[in-house]
Amino acid sequence: MSFIPYAVNGYTLQFTGRKTWTAKRTYRGREIDIVPCTWTRDIKTDEEGRFSFNVSAPTEKKRIGKAANPKPFVVAIMEAKNWQTRPLSFKRFVTLYEVRANGRVLGPHSIEADILRSVS
């Protein structure tokens, strides 16, 4: 993981810590928020053509809270250096999406969110 700032869709993203999978999002040097990060391969399409993906939530309290919150939030999408190597290693940020949790808890550390729009 790199703490180097990356330019994405007009914003700057920089990881907040080694194991957090969150990034600080800034615009023209001003901090906007801290956004969760997820992998490109976690994006999926349902039978109705809606896009969704897993969003990491490190604790049960945060996971349940985020799954139940109807307020949209921004997620950074990452690409891995090599999809065959575990653990995955960060290559670059690809894009940003505004998403809304759809209430589904997928596992001990993730929820599902529907993509509302690309953020630029």
PAZAPA-4460 file (N, C-alpha, C; in steps of 0.05 Angstrom, whole numbers, plus 32768, in hexadecimal, padded with zeros to 4 digits):
% residues 120
    n_x    n_y    n_z   ca_x   ca_y   ca_z    c_x    c_y    c_z   seq   type   mol
   8011   7FE9   8000   8000   8000   8000   8012   8019   8000     1      M     A
   8009   802C   7FF1   8018   8045   7FEE   800A   805D   7FFA     2      S     A
   8019   806E   8007   800D   8087   8012   8011   809E   7FFF     3      F     A
   8018   8098   7FE6   801C   80AC   7FD1   8001   80B7   7FC9     4      I     A
   7FFE   80D1   7FC5   7FE4   80DC   7FBC   7FE0   80D4   7F9E     5      P     A
   7FC7   80CD   7F97   7FBF   80C6   7F7C   7FA9   80D8   7F72     6      Y     A
   7FAC   80E2   7F5A   7F97   80F2   7F4E   7F82   80E0   7F41     7      A     A
   7F69   80E5   7F48   7F52   80D5   7F3E   7F3A   80E7   7F3A     8      V     A
   7F30   80E9   7F21   7F18   80F8   7F1B   7F19   8115   7F26     9      N     A
   7F30   8121   7F26   7F32   813D   7F30   7F37   813F   7F4E    10      G     A
   7F37   8129   7F5C   7F3D   8129   7F79   7F58   811C   7F7E    11      Y     A
   7F62   811F   7F96   7F7A   8112   7F9E   7F72   80FE   7FB4    12      T     A
   7F7C   80E5   7FB1   7F77   80D0   7FC4   7F91   80C7   7FD0    13      L     A
   7F91   80C2   7FEB   7FA8   80B8   7FF9   7F9F   80A6   800F    14      Q     A
   7FAB   808D   8010   7FA3   807A   8025   7FA7   8086   8041    15      F     A
   7F95   807F   8053   7F97   808A   806F   7FA8   8078   8081    16      T     A
   7FAC   805F   807A   7FBC   804D   808B   7FC1   8033   807D    17      G     A
   7FD3   8023   8088   7FDB   800A   807C   7FC5   7FF5   8079    18      R     A
   7FB3   7FF4   808C   7F9F   7FDF   808C   7F82   7FE9   808B    19      K     A
   7F7E   8002   8085   7F63   800E   8087   7F52   800A   806E    20      T     A
   7F5E   8009   8056   7F50   8009   803D   7F3D   8021   803C    21      W     A
   7F47   8038   8045   7F39   8051   8042   7F4D   8066   8038    22      T     A
   7F42   807A   802A   7F54   808F   801F   7F48   80AA   8025    23      A     A
   7F5A   80BD   802A   7F53   80D9   802E   7F4E   80E5   8012    24      K     A
   7F37   80F1   800E   7F31   80FE   7FF4   7F33   811C   7FF7    25      R     A
   7F44   8128   7FE7   7F47   8145   7FE8   7F42   8151   7FCC    26      T     A
   7F3B   816B   7FCC   7F36   8179   7FB4   7F45   8194   7FB7    27      Y     A
   7F58   8199   7FA5   7F68   81B1   7FA6   7F74   81B6   7FC2    28      R     A
   7F7E   81A1   7FCE   7F8B   81A3   7FE8   7F79   81A3   8000    29      G     A
   7F5F   81A3   7FFC   7F4C   81A4   8012   7F3F   8188   8016    30      R     A
   7F41   817E   802F   7F36   8163   8034   7F17   8164   8032    31      E     A
   7F0D   8150   8023   7EF0   814E   801F   7EE5   8139   8033    32      I     A
   7EF1   8121   8033   7EE7   810B   8044   7EFB   80F4   8043    33      D     A
   7EF4   80E0   8053   7F03   80C6   8052   7EF0   80B2   8045    34      I     A
   7EFA   80A5   8030   7EE9   8093   8020   7EF3   8076   8022    35      V     A
   7EE0   8062   8023   7EE8   8046   8022   7EF2   8040   8006    36      P     A
   7F03   802B   8004   7F0E   8022   7FEB   7F06   8006   7FE6    37      C     A
   7F01   7FFF   7FCD   7EFB   7FE3   7FC5   7F08   7FDD   7FAA    38      T     A
   7F09   7FC3   7FA3   7F17   7FBA   7F8B   7F04   7FBB   7F73    39      W     A
   7F10   7FBF   7F5B   7F01   7FBF   7F42   7EF2   7FA5   7F3E    40      T     A
   7EFE   7F8F   7F46   7EF1   7F75   7F41   7ED9   7F70   7F52    41      R     A
   7ED5   7F80   7F67   7EBD   7F7D   7F79   7EA4   7F8A   7F6E    42      D     A
   7EA6   7F99   7F58   7E8E   7FA5   7F4B   7E7F   7F8F   7F3D    43      I     A
   7E65   7F8E   7F41   7E54   7F7A   7F34   7E3A   7F86   7F2A    44      K     A
   7E2D   7F79   7F17   7E14   7F82   7F0C   7DFF   7F6D   7F12    45      T     A
   7DE7   7F77   7F1B   7DD2   7F64   7F21   7DC1   7F5F   7F08    46      D     A
   7DAC   7F4F   7F0A   7D9B   7F48   7EF4   7D8C   7F60   7EE8    47      E     A
   7D89   7F76   7EF7   7D7C   7F8E   7EED   7D8F   7FA3   7EE3    48      E     A
   7DA9   7F9C   7EE2   7DBE   7FAE   7ED8   7DC9   7FC2   7EEB    49      G     A
   7DC1   7FBF   7F05   7DCC   7FD2   7F19   7DE8   7FC8   7F22    50      R     A
   7DF9   7FDC   7F26   7E14   7FD6   7F2F   7E16   7FD7   7F4D    51      F     A
   7E25   7FC5   7F59   7E2A   7FC6   7F76   7E45   7FBA   7F7C    52      S     A
   7E4F   7FBD   7F94   7E68   7FB1   7F9C   7E6B   7FB0   7FBA    53      F     A
   7E7F   7FA2   7FC3   7E85   7FA0   7FE0   7E93   7FB9   7FE9    54      N     A
   7E8B   7FC2   8001   7E98   7FD9   800E   7EA2   7FCF   8029    55      V     A
   7EBB   7FD3   802F   7EC7   7FCA   8048   7EBD   7FDB   805F    56      S     A
   7EB7   7FCF   8075   7EB0   7FDC   808E   7EBE   7FCC   80A4    57      A     A
   7ED3   7FD8   80B1   7EE5   7FC9   80C2   7ED8   7FBD   80DC    58      P     A
   7EC3   7FC9   80E6   7EB7   7FBE   80FF   7E9A   7FB8   80FA    59      T     A
   7E8F   7FA7   810B   7E73   7FA0   8109   7E61   7FB8   810C    60      E     A
   7E67   7FCA   811E   7E57   7FE2   8123   7E57   7FF3   810A    61      K     A
   7E6F   7FF8   80FE   7E70   8008   80E6   7E62   7FFB   80CE    62      K     A
   7E65   7FE0   80CC   7E59   7FD1   80B6   7E3A   7FD3   80B8    63      R     A
   7E2F   7FCE   80CF   7E12   7FCF   80D2   7E08   7FEC   80CE    64      I     A
   7E16   7FFF   80D9   7E0F   801C   80D6   7E0F   8025   80BA    65      G     A
   7E24   801D   80AB   7E26   8025   808E   7E11   8017   807D    66      K     A
   7E0B   7FFE   8083   7DF8   7FEF   8074   7DDC   7FFB   8077    67      A     A
   7DD6   8006   808E   7DBB   8010   8093   7DB8   802E   808C    68      A     A
   7DCE   803B   8086   7DCE   8058   8080   7DC6   805D   8063    69      N     A
   7DB0   806C   805E   7DA8   8072   8042   7DB8   8088   8035    70      P     A
   7DC9   8096   8044   7DD8   80AC   8039   7DEE   80A3   8026    71      K     A
   7DEF   80AE   800D   7E04   80A6   7FFA   7E20   80AD   8005    72      P     A
   7E34   809E   7FFC   7E4F   80A4   8003   7E61   809D   7FEB    73      F     A
   7E7A   80A6   7FEC   7E8D   80A2   7FD6   7E9F   808B   7FDC    74      V     A
   7EA6   807B   7FC8   7EB8   8065   7FCA   7ECD   8067   7FB5    75      V     A
   7EE6   8061   7FBC   7EFC   8061   7FA9   7F00   8044   7F9E    76      A     A
   7F03   8042   7F84   7F06   8027   7F77   7F24   8024   7F71    77      I     A
   7F2F   800C   7F79   7F4C   8007   7F76   7F50   7FEF   7F63    78      M     A
   7F67   7FEF   7F57   7F71   7FD9   7F46   7F88   7FCC   7F55    79      E     A
   7F8A   7FB2   7F53   7FA0   7FA3   7F5F   7FB7   7FA0   7F4B    80      A     A
   7FCF   7F9D   7F56   7FE7   7F97   7F45   7FE4   7F7C   7F37    81      K     A
   7FDC   7F68   7F47   7FD9   7F4D   7F3C   7FC2   7F40   7F4B    82      N     A
   7FAD   7F38   7F3C   7F95   7F2C   7F49   7F9A   7F10   7F53    83      W     A
   7FB0   7F03   7F4A   7FB6   7EE7   7F52   7FC5   7EE6   7F6D    84      Q     A
   7FD1   7EFC   7F75   7FE2   7EFC   7F8D   7FD2   7F05   7FA5    85      T     A
   7FD5   7EF6   7FBB   7FC7   7EFE   7FD4   7FDC   7F04   7FEA    86      R     A
   7FD8   7F18   7FFA   7FC2   7F2B   7FF9   7FC5   7F3D   7FE1    87      P     A
   7FAE   7F48   7FD8   7FAF   7F5A   7FC1   7FC0   7F73   7FC7    88      L     A
   7FCE   7F7C   7FB3   7FDF   7F93   7FB5   7FD5   7FAA   7FA4    89      S     A
   7FD3   7FC1   7FAF   7FC8   7FD9   7FA1   7FDA   7FE1   7F8A    90      F     A
   7FCD   7FE7   7F73   7FDB   7FF1   7F5C   7FD4   800F   7F57    91      K     A
   7FBA   8015   7F57   7FB1   8031   7F52   7F93   8034   7F58    92      R     A
   7F8B   804D   7F5C   7F6F   8053   7F5E   7F64   8057   7F42    93      F     A
   7F4C   804D   7F3D   7F41   804D   7F22   7F2C   8064   7F1F    94      V     A
   7F1A   8065   7F33   7F04   8079   7F31   7EF7   807C   7F4D    95      T     A
   7EE3   808E   7F4E   7ED3   8093   7F66   7EB6   808F   7F5E    96      L     A
   7EA7   8083   7F70   7E8A   8080   7F6D   7E7B   808A   7F85    97      Y     A
   7E64   8097   7F80   7E52   809D   7F96   7E3F   8084   7F97    98      E     A
   7E3C   807A   7FB0   7E2D   8061   7FB3   7E19   8065   7FCB    99      V     A
   7E07   8052   7FCD   7DF4   8050   7FE3   7DF3   8033   7FED   100      R     A
   7DF6   802F   8006   7DF3   8014   8012   7DD7   800A   800C   101      A     A
   7DD5   7FF1   8004   7DBB   7FE6   7FFF   7DB0   7FD4   8015   102      N     A
   7DBE   7FD4   802C   7DB4   7FC5   8043   7DC0   7FA9   8046   103      G     A
   7DCD   7F9F   8032   7DD8   7F84   8033   7DF4   7F84   8040   104      R     A
   7DF6   7F72   8055   7E0F   7F6E   8062   7E1B   7F54   8055   105      V     A
   7E33   7F56   804A   7E3E   7F40   803A   7E50   7F2E   804A   106      L     A
   7E5A   7F37   8060   7E6D   7F27   8070   7E76   7F37   8088   107      G     A
   7E8A   7F2C   8096   7E92   7F39   80AF   7E9F   7F54   80AB   108      P     A
   7EA7   7F5B   8092   7EB4   7F75   808E   7EAA   7F85   8076   109      H     A
   7E93   7F7D   806B   7E8A   7F8B   8053   7E6C   7F8C   8050   110      S     A
   7E63   7FA1   8043   7E47   7FA5   803B   7E46   7FA8   801D   111      I     A
   7E2D   7FA8   8012   7E2A   7FAD   7FF6   7E1E   7FC8   7FF2   112      E     A
   7E27   7FD6   7FDD   7E1E   7FF1   7FD7   7E18   7FF3   7FB9   113      A     A
   7E03   8002   7FB2   7DFB   8006   7F96   7E09   801F   7F8C   114      D     A
   7E13   801E   7F74   7E20   8035   7F67   7E0B   8048   7F5D   115      I     A
   7E0D   8062   7F66   7DFA   8076   7F5D   7E05   8086   7F45   116      L     A
   7E1F   808D   7F47   7E2B   809D   7F31   7E49   809D   7F34   117      R     A
   7E57   80A4   7F1E   7E73   80A8   7F1F   7E78   80C4   7F2A   118      S     A
   7E8D   80C8   7F3B   7E94   80E2   7F46   7EAB   80EE   7F37   119      V     A
   7EA6   8106   7F2C   7EBC   8113   7F1E   7EBD   8131   7F25   120      S     A
***
